């Protein structure tokens, strides 16, 4: 630990306070079917931001919403030193858990509270960010908030949510502006580093019995949206050899996407998470299908080859079956490595706290990989029970959540 901070070696997060703040968000999007549905740019995400702004004010911290809808929390008296940014996101997938993203924001807020209360002398300005719309479940632009701060957001003016409503309305309600999103970009040199703590969302740490993961690299990810257009016809009167069934062709494409990863091994994972057949009646042959393909890999060359293979197979299927298939790549995020000096800070923090740690690869995407374009990044993992995430029974033991916050705190002291 830097000599000037040696007197703060005993600092710890207030676990009771942190967990109470975390669970204070449970009602923001609580789903009666179980889990949390707090989609990006919905009133539920707005409520979560409002709640944290009230909590921040109670502890003498200042907060604001930037033009992209990101929540930023700082100390009351901000210096002009470069920032050490800590955080994650508040939005969830439909019927998600209470921890994914949210834990990272709350742990970062707790670290900021500790640093402020103890007036720790720092070489940087600590700052917490809750990025908007990381999941992209409602507005199909994942990593919206982190893309904005990195200055990499595509033209936002025509973006609509999955109901066709322009994003400009929801962004204005959140406190941002579609016409000024570019102002959310972080100025060169203004950010010293970015730290993100997250539940693992996988089974590795729990299986190893290790409380802390130090992430070496984050997976690359590509999302392609397809529209398969056949011919809507009567299900009872149309002979089987005279059909242009969009759903049948889409089903073949689903299997092809699986095969690209599972059989051909062109990428690490391939998933179809959206499949909507229209008009959606039992006695009507589907004339239109909208579907997604998401592929992931740590090697961008492999990811590009997998994308090309899927697009080629879509066109082959269209030709064979006499339908039209339109494709649109809606997101590409690069695989990135974390910064070794920051990884070393995490390892030293864990060692100071007497904790074992495990070098890891992240198969899930995180805002950190977008921020990597403008600042050094590091990611800390804590165990996920059963490896479950993006589901109502997502769970991490409270003691592991507090342990992770302490590692984040002592990493911040060492940056």
C-alpha positions as a Python dict, from the first residue, in 0.01 Angstrom:
ca = {
    (1, 'X'): (0, 0, 0),
    (2, 'X'): (131, 349, -77),
    (3, 'X'): (306, 494, 229),
    (4, 'X'): (60, 782, 256),
    (5, 'X'): (-228, 538, 290),
    (6, 'X'): (-70, 299, 541),
    (7, 'X'): (-289, 439, 816),
    (8, 'X'): (-596, 322, 628),
    (9, 'X'): (-499, -46, 609),
    (10, 'X'): (-775, -135, 851),
    (11, 'X'): (-1057, 25, 653),
    (12, 'X'): (-1352, -199, 577),
    (13, 'X'): (-1686, -164, 405),
    (14, 'X'): (-1991, -136, 627),
    (15, 'X'): (-2153, -462, 526),
    (16, 'X'): (-2484, -401, 697),
    (17, 'X'): (-2522, -62, 533),
    (18, 'X'): (-2419, -190, 191),
    (19, 'X'): (-2659, -484, 197),
    (20, 'X'): (-2945, -262, 315),
    (21, 'X'): (-2879, -25, 25),
    (22, 'X'): (-2863, -318, -215),
    (23, 'X'): (-3194, -464, -100),
    (24, 'X'): (-3353, -121, -110),
    (25, 'X'): (-3352, -165, -488),
    (26, 'X'): (-3539, -496, -483),
    (27, 'X'): (-3876, -325, -525),
    (28, 'X'): (-3764, -128, -831),
    (29, 'X'): (-3902, -366, -1089),
    (30, 'X'): (-3996, -656, -862),
    (31, 'X'): (-4175, -903, -1090),
    (32, 'X'): (-4486, -1078, -950),
    (33, 'X'): (-4373, -1391, -1136),
    (34, 'X'): (-4041, -1385, -950),
    (35, 'X'): (-3716, -1199, -996),
    (36, 'X'): (-3672, -843, -1116),
    (37, 'X'): (-3778, -687, -1445),
    (38, 'X'): (-3597, -354, -1451),
    (39, 'X'): (-3534, -297, -1820),
    (40, 'X'): (-3319, -12, -1946),
    (41, 'X'): (-3500, 315, -2011),
    (42, 'X'): (-3820, 212, -1836),
    (43, 'X'): (-3981, 371, -1529),
    (44, 'X'): (-3833, 88, -1320),
    (45, 'X'): (-3477, 185, -1412),
    (46, 'X'): (-3568, 549, -1351),
    (47, 'X'): (-3691, 454, -1003),
    (48, 'X'): (-3364, 277, -928),
    (49, 'X'): (-3163, 584, -1025),
    (50, 'X'): (-3388, 808, -816),
    (51, 'X'): (-3347, 580, -515),
    (52, 'X'): (-2967, 591, -538),
    (53, 'X'): (-2969, 968, -577),
    (54, 'X'): (-3161, 992, -248),
    (55, 'X'): (-2916, 754, -78),
    (56, 'X'): (-2621, 954, -208),
    (57, 'X'): (-2768, 1279, -77),
    (58, 'X'): (-2814, 1124, 267),
    (59, 'X'): (-2438, 1070, 283),
    (60, 'X'): (-2342, 1413, 157),
    (61, 'X'): (-2256, 1294, -194),
    (62, 'X'): (-2358, 1469, -513),
    (63, 'X'): (-2522, 1302, -811),
    (64, 'X'): (-2625, 1387, -1164),
    (65, 'X'): (-2762, 1222, -1477),
    (66, 'X'): (-2548, 1276, -1783),
    (67, 'X'): (-2689, 1329, -2132),
    (68, 'X'): (-2683, 954, -2203),
    (69, 'X'): (-2886, 868, -1893),
    (70, 'X'): (-2594, 745, -1682),
    (71, 'X'): (-2607, 812, -1308),
    (72, 'X'): (-2283, 966, -1177),
    (73, 'X'): (-2211, 1002, -803),
    (74, 'X'): (-1919, 1203, -661),
    (75, 'X'): (-1790, 1359, -343),
    (76, 'X'): (-1934, 1700, -263),
    (77, 'X'): (-1603, 1880, -318),
    (78, 'X'): (-1463, 1747, -642),
    (79, 'X'): (-1098, 1799, -729),
    (80, 'X'): (-962, 1838, -1080),
    (81, 'X'): (-760, 1519, -1053),
    (82, 'X'): (-832, 1233, -1298),
    (83, 'X'): (-1110, 1005, -1179),
    (84, 'X'): (-1099, 649, -1058),
    (85, 'X'): (-1440, 534, -1180),
    (86, 'X'): (-1614, 237, -1017),
    (87, 'X'): (-1952, 95, -1106),
    (88, 'X'): (-2167, -122, -1330),
    (89, 'X'): (-2535, -105, -1437),
    (90, 'X'): (-2883, -108, -1279),
    (91, 'X'): (-3095, -257, -1558),
    (92, 'X'): (-3183, -626, -1576),
    (93, 'X'): (-3311, -878, -1825),
    (94, 'X'): (-3679, -976, -1794),
    (95, 'X'): (-3722, -1173, -1471),
    (96, 'X'): (-3355, -1136, -1388),
    (97, 'X'): (-3191, -1143, -1048),
    (98, 'X'): (-3121, -871, -794),
    (99, 'X'): (-2741, -876, -823),
    (100, 'X'): (-2631, -869, -1187),
    (101, 'X'): (-2490, -521, -1240),
    (102, 'X'): (-2668, -377, -937),
    (103, 'X'): (-2420, -526, -690),
    (104, 'X'): (-2133, -357, -870),
    (105, 'X'): (-2297, -17, -840),
    (106, 'X'): (-2383, -59, -472),
    (107, 'X'): (-2037, -195, -379),
    (108, 'X'): (-1881, 103, -558),
    (109, 'X'): (-2112, 341, -372),
    (110, 'X'): (-2011, 182, -41),
    (111, 'X'): (-1643, 227, -127),
    (112, 'X'): (-1706, 593, -210),
    (113, 'X'): (-1885, 638, 122),
    (114, 'X'): (-1592, 485, 314),
    (115, 'X'): (-1331, 692, 131),
    (116, 'X'): (-1535, 1007, 195),
    (117, 'X'): (-1610, 940, 561),
    (118, 'X'): (-1245, 873, 642),
    (119, 'X'): (-1115, 1158, 426),
    (120, 'X'): (-866, 928, 260),
    (121, 'X'): (-599, 1124, 67),
    (122, 'X'): (-607, 998, -288),
    (123, 'X'): (-414, 1057, -608),
    (124, 'X'): (-739, 1049, -806),
    (125, 'X'): (-1100, 1161, -772),
    (126, 'X'): (-1324, 862, -681),
    (127, 'X'): (-1647, 844, -879),
    (128, 'X'): (-1936, 597, -910),
    (129, 'X'): (-2127, 539, -1234),
    (130, 'X'): (-2440, 337, -1302),
    (131, 'X'): (-2440, 287, -1677),
    (132, 'X'): (-2773, 300, -1857),
    (133, 'X'): (-2915, 10, -2058),
    (134, 'X'): (-2626, -236, -2037),
    (135, 'X'): (-2847, -536, -2111),
    (136, 'X'): (-3031, -390, -2410),
    (137, 'X'): (-3344, -591, -2330),
    (138, 'X'): (-3594, -312, -2404),
    (139, 'X'): (-3387, -74, -2614),
    (140, 'X'): (-3180, -300, -2842),
    (141, 'X'): (-2852, -111, -2804),
    (142, 'X'): (-2662, -301, -2531),
    (143, 'X'): (-2389, -107, -2347),
    (144, 'X'): (-2565, 218, -2437),
    (145, 'X'): (-2426, 415, -2141),
    (146, 'X'): (-2068, 291, -2163),
    (147, 'X'): (-2063, 336, -2540),
    (148, 'X'): (-2167, 696, -2482),
    (149, 'X'): (-1889, 775, -2233),
    (150, 'X'): (-1638, 608, -2464),
    (151, 'X'): (-1756, 826, -2753),
    (152, 'X'): (-1845, 516, -2953),
    (153, 'X'): (-2224, 531, -2961),
    (154, 'X'): (-2368, 502, -3315),
    (155, 'X'): (-2608, 773, -3434),
    (156, 'X'): (-2876, 759, -3162),
    (157, 'X'): (-3141, 975, -3326),
    (158, 'X'): (-3337, 692, -3486),
    (159, 'X'): (-3317, 444, -3198),
    (160, 'X'): (-3652, 298, -3089),
    (161, 'X'): (-3745, 49, -2818),
    (162, 'X'): (-3888, -294, -2893),
    (163, 'X'): (-4236, -139, -2909),
    (164, 'X'): (-4126, 108, -3174),
    (165, 'X'): (-4130, 408, -2940),
    (166, 'X'): (-3843, 657, -3000),
    (167, 'X'): (-3578, 641, -2729),
    (168, 'X'): (-3574, 1020, -2713),
    (169, 'X'): (-3886, 1014, -2493),
    (170, 'X'): (-3750, 772, -2231),
    (171, 'X'): (-3406, 934, -2232),
    (172, 'X'): (-3559, 1276, -2164),
    (173, 'X'): (-3763, 1127, -1878),
    (174, 'X'): (-3443, 981, -1731),
    (175, 'X'): (-3272, 1320, -1744),
    (176, 'X'): (-3069, 1293, -2064),
    (177, 'X'): (-3110, 1425, -2416),
    (178, 'X'): (-3094, 1241, -2746),
    (179, 'X'): (-2960, 1553, -2916),
    (180, 'X'): (-2674, 1594, -2668),
    (181, 'X'): (-2561, 1238, -2603),
    (182, 'X'): (-2215, 1317, -2736),
    (183, 'X'): (-2163, 1544, -2434),
    (184, 'X'): (-2156, 1234, -2212),
    (185, 'X'): (-1820, 1128, -2358),
    (186, 'X'): (-1535, 1139, -2108),
    (187, 'X'): (-1266, 1390, -2199),
    (188, 'X'): (-924, 1240, -2284),
    (189, 'X'): (-716, 1202, -1968),
    (190, 'X'): (-1008, 1265, -1732),
    (191, 'X'): (-1029, 900, -1619),
    (192, 'X'): (-731, 728, -1459),
    (193, 'X'): (-888, 383, -1443),
    (194, 'X'): (-1216, 194, -1423),
    (195, 'X'): (-1291, -84, -1173),
    (196, 'X'): (-1597, -307, -1192),
    (197, 'X'): (-1698, -570, -939),
    (198, 'X'): (-1955, -825, -1047),
    (199, 'X'): (-2105, -1158, -956),
    (200, 'X'): (-1932, -1425, -1163),
    (201, 'X'): (-2252, -1548, -1332),
    (202, 'X'): (-2086, -1887, -1366),
    (203, 'X'): (-1984, -2183, -1145),
    (204, 'X'): (-1602, -2159, -1140),
    (205, 'X'): (-1536, -1975, -813),
    (206, 'X'): (-1792, -2172, -617),
    (207, 'X'): (-1654, -2502, -747),
    (208, 'X'): (-1300, -2397, -657),
    (209, 'X'): (-1400, -2267, -314),
    (210, 'X'): (-1226, -1935, -389),
    (211, 'X'): (-1390, -1605, -289),
    (212, 'X'): (-1233, -1369, -546),
    (213, 'X'): (-1184, -1385, -921),
    (214, 'X'): (-934, -1160, -1097),
    (215, 'X'): (-1049, -1127, -1457),
    (216, 'X'): (-776, -1142, -1722),
    (217, 'X'): (-996, -1089, -2029),
    (218, 'X'): (-1360, -1029, -2128),
    (219, 'X'): (-1533, -1210, -2412),
    (220, 'X'): (-1616, -1049, -2747),
    (221, 'X'): (-1980, -1050, -2854),
    (222, 'X'): (-2182, -1001, -3173),
    (223, 'X'): (-2560, -972, -3203),
    (224, 'X'): (-2740, -1021, -3533),
    (225, 'X'): (-3114, -965, -3575),
    (226, 'X'): (-3298, -1150, -3851),
    (227, 'X'): (-3634, -1110, -4022),
    (228, 'X'): (-3752, -1421, -4204),
    (229, 'X'): (-4038, -1342, -4447),
    (230, 'X'): (-4238, -1626, -4593),
    (231, 'X'): (-4606, -1633, -4688),
    (232, 'X'): (-4889, -1620, -4435),
    (233, 'X'): (-5149, -1882, -4535),
    (234, 'X'): (-5425, -2103, -4395),
    (235, 'X'): (-5284, -2389, -4189),
    (236, 'X'): (-5559, -2633, -4281),
    (237, 'X'): (-5602, -2579, -4653),
    (238, 'X'): (-5243, -2526, -4772),
    (239, 'X'): (-5069, -2850, -4881),
    (240, 'X'): (-4738, -2921, -4713),
    (241, 'X'): (-4550, -2897, -5044),
    (242, 'X'): (-4692, -2552, -5120),
    (243, 'X'): (-4584, -2365, -4808),
    (244, 'X'): (-4333, -2089, -4744),
    (245, 'X'): (-4335, -2123, -4366),
    (246, 'X'): (-4117, -1856, -4208),
    (247, 'X'): (-4104, -2037, -3875),
    (248, 'X'): (-3983, -2364, -4024),
    (249, 'X'): (-3697, -2183, -4196),
    (250, 'X'): (-3623, -1985, -3878),
    (251, 'X'): (-3607, -2314, -3686),
    (252, 'X'): (-3344, -2439, -3928),
    (253, 'X'): (-3149, -2118, -3876),
    (254, 'X'): (-3169, -2163, -3498),
    (255, 'X'): (-3011, -2507, -3531),
    (256, 'X'): (-2746, -2368, -3766),
    (257, 'X'): (-2651, -2103, -3511),
    (258, 'X'): (-2615, -2371, -3245),
    (259, 'X'): (-2406, -2585, -3480),
    (260, 'X'): (-2163, -2302, -3557),
    (261, 'X'): (-2059, -2306, -3191),
    (262, 'X'): (-2131, -2662, -3079),
    (263, 'X'): (-2032, -2870, -3382),
    (264, 'X'): (-1817, -2650, -3604),
    (265, 'X'): (-1657, -2483, -3299),
    (266, 'X'): (-1613, -2154, -3480),
    (267, 'X'): (-1695, -1963, -3160),
    (268, 'X'): (-1736, -2035, -2790),
    (269, 'X'): (-2113, -1985, -2771),
    (270, 'X'): (-2408, -1928, -3000),
    (271, 'X'): (-2757, -1849, -2872),
    (272, 'X'): (-3098, -1752, -3008),
    (273, 'X'): (-3272, -1560, -2732),
    (274, 'X'): (-3551, -1394, -2930),
    (275, 'X'): (-3790, -1579, -3162),
    (276, 'X'): (-4121, -1411, -3247),
    (277, 'X'): (-4351, -1573, -3504),
    (278, 'X'): (-4632, -1369, -3658),
    (279, 'X'): (-4926, -1360, -3662),
    (280, 'X'): (-4899, -1611, -3376),
    (281, 'X'): (-5216, -1813, -3438),
    (282, 'X'): (-5250, -2191, -3426),
    (283, 'X'): (-5438, -2206, -3759),
    (284, 'X'): (-5213, -1969, -3956),
    (285, 'X'): (-4882, -2053, -4123),
    (286, 'X'): (-4635, -1792, -3991),
    (287, 'X'): (-4548, -1538, -4255),
    (288, 'X'): (-4289, -1345, -4055),
    (289, 'X'): (-4037, -1437, -3787),
    (290, 'X'): (-3811, -1196, -3599),
    (291, 'X'): (-3518, -1357, -3422),
    (292, 'X'): (-3177, -1284, -3278),
    (293, 'X'): (-2841, -1455, -3286),
    (294, 'X'): (-2579, -1385, -3022),
    (295, 'X'): (-2229, -1529, -3058),
    (296, 'X'): (-1934, -1498, -2820),
    (297, 'X'): (-1564, -1575, -2822),
    (298, 'X'): (-1242, -1442, -2679),
    (299, 'X'): (-1077, -1434, -3023),
    (300, 'X'): (-1210, -1168, -3260),
    (301, 'X'): (-1092, -1350, -3574),
    (302, 'X'): (-1293, -1654, -3471),
    (303, 'X'): (-1591, -1435, -3391),
    (304, 'X'): (-1581, -1271, -3732),
    (305, 'X'): (-1562, -1611, -3904),
    (306, 'X'): (-1860, -1736, -3701),
    (307, 'X'): (-2061, -1428, -3794),
    (308, 'X'): (-1980, -1475, -4163),
    (309, 'X'): (-2078, -1844, -4144),
    (310, 'X'): (-2417, -1761, -3988),
    (311, 'X'): (-2495, -1490, -4241),
    (312, 'X'): (-2399, -1719, -4530),
    (313, 'X'): (-2617, -2000, -4395),
    (314, 'X'): (-2911, -1760, -4361),
    (315, 'X'): (-2887, -1670, -4728),
    (316, 'X'): (-2848, -2035, -4827),
    (317, 'X'): (-3164, -2124, -4635),
    (318, 'X'): (-3350, -1835, -4796),
    (319, 'X'): (-3260, -1959, -5142),
    (320, 'X'): (-3340, -2324, -5073),
    (321, 'X'): (-3678, -2255, -4913),
    (322, 'X'): (-3798, -1960, -5121),
    (323, 'X'): (-3822, -1707, -4839),
    (324, 'X'): (-3650, -1375, -4771),
    (325, 'X'): (-3410, -1334, -4482),
    (326, 'X'): (-3289, -988, -4387),
    (327, 'X'): (-3005, -957, -4136),
    (328, 'X'): (-2873, -665, -3938),
    (329, 'X'): (-2574, -663, -3703),
    (330, 'X'): (-2690, -455, -3408),
    (331, 'X'): (-2388, -484, -3183),
    (332, 'X'): (-2022, -585, -3190),
    (333, 'X'): (-1812, -561, -2876),
    (334, 'X'): (-1444, -643, -2887),
    (335, 'X'): (-1280, -900, -2665),
    (336, 'X'): (-1046, -707, -2433),
    (337, 'X'): (-773, -776, -2179),
    (338, 'X'): (-776, -608, -1842),
    (339, 'X'): (-480, -393, -1731),
    (340, 'X'): (-204, -585, -1554),
    (341, 'X'): (-120, -303, -1305),
    (342, 'X'): (-485, -303, -1196),
    (343, 'X'): (-493, -682, -1174),
    (344, 'X'): (-186, -661, -952),
    (345, 'X'): (-365, -407, -731),
    (346, 'X'): (-655, -655, -693),
    (347, 'X'): (-417, -939, -609),
    (348, 'X'): (-242, -726, -347),
    (349, 'X'): (-576, -617, -201),
    (350, 'X'): (-689, -979, -172),
    (351, 'X'): (-357, -1076, -14),
    (352, 'X'): (-383, -792, 238),
    (353, 'X'): (-727, -922, 337),
    (354, 'X'): (-606, -1283, 359),
    (355, 'X'): (-818, -1398, 64),
    (356, 'X'): (-744, -1653, -204),
    (357, 'X'): (-802, -1543, -562),
    (358, 'X'): (-826, -1708, -901),
    (359, 'X'): (-726, -1570, -1243),
    (360, 'X'): (-1034, -1595, -1466),
    (361, 'X'): (-1180, -1535, -1810),
    (362, 'X'): (-1520, -1364, -1833),
    (363, 'X'): (-1769, -1532, -2064),
    (364, 'X'): (-2018, -1253, -1993),
    (365, 'X'): (-1986, -907, -2138),
    (366, 'X'): (-1945, -606, -1909),
    (367, 'X'): (-1939, -228, -1943),
    (368, 'X'): (-1567, -250, -1861),
    (369, 'X'): (-1487, -386, -2206),
    (370, 'X'): (-1638, -76, -2366),
    (371, 'X'): (-1465, 161, -2124),
    (372, 'X'): (-1135, -10, -2213),
    (373, 'X'): (-1125, 206, -2527),
    (374, 'X'): (-1065, 517, -2314),
    (375, 'X'): (-916, 398, -1982),
    (376, 'X'): (-738, 103, -1818),
    (377, 'X'): (-988, -144, -1673),
    (378, 'X'): (-1008, -427, -1422),
    (379, 'X'): (-1289, -659, -1315),
    (380, 'X'): (-1334, -843, -986),
    (381, 'X'): (-1565, -1145, -951),
    (382, 'X'): (-1740, -1292, -647),
    (383, 'X'): (-1901, -1638, -649),
    (384, 'X'): (-2247, -1711, -792),
    (385, 'X'): (-2428, -1996, -617),
    (386, 'X'): (-2485, -2270, -872),
    (387, 'X'): (-2349, -2042, -1141),
    (388, 'X'): (-2702, -1905, -1189),
    (389, 'X'): (-2762, -1558, -1332),
    (390, 'X'): (-3016, -1382, -1555),
    (391, 'X'): (-3276, -1574, -1356),
    (392, 'X'): (-3490, -1515, -1044),
    (393, 'X'): (-3281, -1754, -831),
    (394, 'X'): (-2955, -1566, -892),
    (395, 'X'): (-2777, -1560, -552),
    (396, 'X'): (-2446, -1480, -389),
    (397, 'X'): (-2394, -1527, -16),
    (398, 'X'): (-2405, -1192, 172),
    (399, 'X'): (-2061, -1253, 322),
    (400, 'X'): (-1917, -1294, -27),
    (401, 'X'): (-2078, -967, -136),
    (402, 'X'): (-1919, -785, 158),
    (403, 'X'): (-1584, -955, 98),
    (404, 'X'): (-1591, -836, -262),
    (405, 'X'): (-1663, -480, -154),
    (406, 'X'): (-1361, -489, 76),
    (407, 'X'): (-1141, -608, -210),
    (408, 'X'): (-1275, -324, -427),
    (409, 'X'): (-1202, -77, -146),
    (410, 'X'): (-844, -193, -100),
    (411, 'X'): (-787, -209, -472),
    (412, 'X'): (-896, 155, -491),
    (413, 'X'): (-644, 238, -220),
    (414, 'X'): (-366, 80, -428),
    (415, 'X'): (-443, 221, -773),
}
